């Protein structure tokens, strides 16, 4: 499994001291940006910008989740077990290809187990970096909106 994780730090005590309205605004913003992050990975990074789509299996293996965990708002985009080669593409390295039968126009051929080396082609980490500024802006905007909402009540 490969994860791109966004955590709004603060600790349980600090998050407990934040107004529920602000926590809800930030969690809603994290959810929206995590979904956008997943979409960017699928429609850009895995569709030609970093990797070219072949079967769609890697793109289909992407999931997202947001939650409150140990006093922090956490948003994650991650790959499932359906695409075990995701780490090799993200970080580069060697991937063992098991022996298998290959169908060709000339008939069946047995391909022996071998190793393939892949260069680093970051699709998760690069997207994570691109979204740092939008996450920061979203939090700042949520704080300002909550302050305005609190001032009018």
C-alpha positions in Angstrom: 0.0 0.0 0.0 1.2 3.5 -0.9 -0.1 6.6 0.9 0.0 10.3 0.5 -1.1 11.6 3.9 -2.2 15.1 5.0 -2.4 15.8 8.7 -3.5 19.0 10.4 -1.3 18.8 13.5 -2.4 20.1 16.8 -2.8 17.2 19.2 -5.9 16.2 21.0 -5.8 19.0 23.5 -5.6 21.7 20.9 -8.2 20.2 18.6 -10.6 19.9 21.6 -10.1 23.7 22.2 -11.0 24.6 18.6 -14.6 25.4 17.9 -16.6 22.5 16.4 -17.6 24.8 13.5 -13.9 25.3 12.6 -13.2 21.6 12.9 -16.1 20.9 10.6 -15.0 23.5 8.0 -11.5 22.2 8.0 -12.6 18.5 7.7 -15.0 19.5 4.8 -12.1 21.3 3.1 -9.7 18.3 3.6 -12.3 16.0 2.2 -12.8 18.2 -0.9 -9.0 18.5 -1.5 -8.3 14.8 -0.9 -10.9 14.0 -3.6 -9.4 16.6 -5.9 -5.9 15.1 -5.2 -7.1 11.6 -6.1 -8.7 12.9 -9.3 -5.5 14.8 -10.3 -3.4 11.6 -9.8 -5.9 9.6 -11.9 -6.5 12.1 -14.7 -3.1 13.7 -15.0 -0.3 11.8 -13.3 -1.5 8.3 -14.4 -2.7 9.4 -17.8 0.4 10.6 -19.4 2.0 13.3 -17.2 4.1 10.8 -15.2 2.9 7.3 -16.3 0.9 6.3 -19.3 -2.3 4.4 -18.6 -2.1 0.8 -19.8 -4.7 -1.3 -18.1 -6.1 1.3 -15.6 -5.5 -1.0 -12.7 -3.2 1.4 -10.9 -5.6 4.3 -11.3 -8.6 2.1 -10.2 -6.6 1.0 -7.1 -6.6 4.6 -5.7 -8.8 5.3 -2.7 -9.3 8.3 -0.4 -10.3 8.7 3.3 -10.6 11.5 5.8 -11.1 11.2 9.5 -10.2 12.6 12.9 -7.4 10.6 14.5 -5.6 11.3 17.8 -6.7 15.0 17.7 -5.7 15.6 14.1 -7.7 15.9 10.9 -6.3 13.3 8.5 -6.8 12.9 4.8 -5.2 10.2 2.8 -5.0 9.1 -0.8 -3.7 5.6 -1.1 -3.4 2.6 -3.4 -5.0 -0.7 -2.5 -3.6 -4.2 -2.8 -4.8 -4.4 -6.4 -1.7 -2.8 -7.7 1.4 -4.0 -5.7 3.7 -2.4 -8.2 2.6 1.2 -7.2 5.6 1.5 -4.8 8.0 0.5 -7.6 6.7 3.2 -9.9 6.7 5.8 -7.1 10.1 5.2 -5.6 11.9 3.3 -8.4 13.6 0.0 -7.8 13.4 -3.6 -8.8 10.3 -5.7 -9.3 10.3 -9.5 -9.6 8.1 -10.8 -12.4 7.0 -14.3 -11.8 7.2 -17.0 -14.4 4.1 -16.9 -16.7 2.8 -18.0 -20.0 2.7 -15.3 -22.7 0.3 -15.5 -25.7 1.8 -14.3 -29.0 0.8 -14.6 -32.6 3.3 -17.5 -32.8 1.6 -19.4 -29.9 2.4 -19.7 -26.2 5.8 -18.8 -24.8 6.9 -19.5 -21.2 8.6 -16.4 -19.7 10.9 -17.3 -16.9 10.9 -15.4 -13.6 13.1 -12.3 -13.9 13.6 -8.9 -12.5 12.8 -5.5 -14.0 14.3 -2.3 -12.8 12.1 0.8 -12.9 13.1 4.5 -12.6 11.5 6.7 -10.0 8.3 8.1 -11.4 6.5 9.9 -8.6 2.8 10.3 -9.0 1.8 10.4 -5.3 4.6 12.4 -3.7 4.7 15.0 -6.5 0.9 15.5 -6.2 1.2 15.8 -2.5 3.8 18.6 -2.9 1.6 20.4 -5.4 -1.3 20.4 -3.0 0.6 21.8 0.0 -0.3 25.4 -0.9 -4.0 24.7 -1.5 -4.3 22.9 1.9 -2.7 25.8 3.6 -5.0 28.3 1.9 -8.0 26.2 2.7 -7.1 26.2 6.4 -6.5 29.9 6.4 -9.8 30.5 4.6 -11.7 28.2 7.1 -10.2 30.2 10.0 -11.3 33.5 8.5 -14.8 32.3 7.7 -15.2 30.9 11.2 -14.0 34.1 12.7 -16.5 36.1 10.6 -19.3 33.7 11.5 -18.4 33.9 15.2 -18.4 37.7 15.0 -21.9 38.0 13.6 -23.5 35.7 16.2 
